[in-house]
Amino acid sequence: MVHGLGLSGRYFTPLARSLAAAGRTVLVPDLPGNVRSRRAVRRTLDVDATAQALLRWHTAAAIGPCVLVANSVGCQVAAAFAAENPHLVRRMVFIGPALDATRLSPARQLLRLLADAPQEPPSLLALAAADYLITGAARFLTEFHHARQDAAGPFMARLRRIEVPTLVTRGANDRVAPRPWAERVAAELPRGRFAEVPGAAHAVHFSRPGRTARQILGFAGEGTGARPLVAE
């Protein structure tokens, strides 16, 4: 699982537990420079360098081909990873892919984040605030700059190179990744598919972990006869 901008993997815990309860092995790293891995690098990495770091971690952990699940700006890292290492990815799931390449101004992105916040669980807001404080404003802003540069061109180009089946899903009330943008991401992927979770916002994996887990398990198990058994 690949987390979003300035955060740790902690906000994937509810989804990871739901998937683990269904018998899946789930690995959730903190990307270099973020929260518990803040001291892993001196300089903030761009999207390409972060994907390369993810590859080194993936190799060291001897994971092999996997289902790659990413949220928000983590989708850009996952796309860079999959485009360069297709043999290591069986399927991908993008949850609320950001940044929206059609609205890249910092003011627009900030307004979307502020509009989304009241719809998220208070426990998520507290967790995110703690993570942002540890990551630090300087690193967050540098990561945001790198993410904007990637979203302005490389991200869309990479999507067209990704041949693995990819599910693009979002909370129906997500203000950070609007439906037209998520649908465009799915359309750019050669084997992309779009879905939504009603009544959820940007962090649908946190607020609706059971529903999101069922989506992922159903998608990952297509053609295998596996049944997505997981409780809400």
C-alpha positions, 0 to 999 in steps of 0.5 A: 500500500502506497500512502499519500502526500506527507502522511504515513501508512498508518491511515491504511490500518483499517483497510489493511486489517480488513484485508488481513482478516480475509487471509491476505498479506498486507505490507504498508511502508512509510515512503522515504522522507515521511513520518517514521521514515523521515530520516531515511533521506536528506533531500525530499525525493521526487516521484521518480526517485520515490518509486525507485526507493519503493523498488529497492524496498520491494526487492529487499522484502522479496515480495514478488508480483503483488497487488499495488494499492495507492491513495491520492498522490501515492497513485502517482508513485504507484504509476511510476513503479508499475510503468517501469516494473510491470513484472512486479505488479499483478493488479493495481488499485488507485483510491482517489488519485491526485493531483487533478492535472486539470486543476493544478494551482496550489490555491485550488488544491488547498481549497479542495483539501479544506472542502474535503476535511469536514467529511472525514472522520475526526480520528483521521484528521487527528492522525493526519495532523500528527503525521504532517507535523512529523513530516514537516512543512518544508518537506510537505511543500517540496513533495507537493511541488514534485507531485505537481510537476509529475501530474503536469505530464509524466503521470498521464504518459505513464498511465498509457504504458500500464498494461495490468488491470487497474481499478480506479475507485473513489468516495462519492463525496471526494472533493480532492479527486473529483469524479470527472478526473478519476474517470479520466484516469481510468480511461487513460489506463489500457485496462482501467475500470472506475468505481465509487463508494457511496457516502465516503470522501477522499480517505474512503479506505479509512472511513469505509474499510470493509466496503473498500476491501470487498472492492479490492478483493473482488477485483483481485480475485477475478478469474481465480474463483476467490470469494471476497469474504470480508465484514464491514 
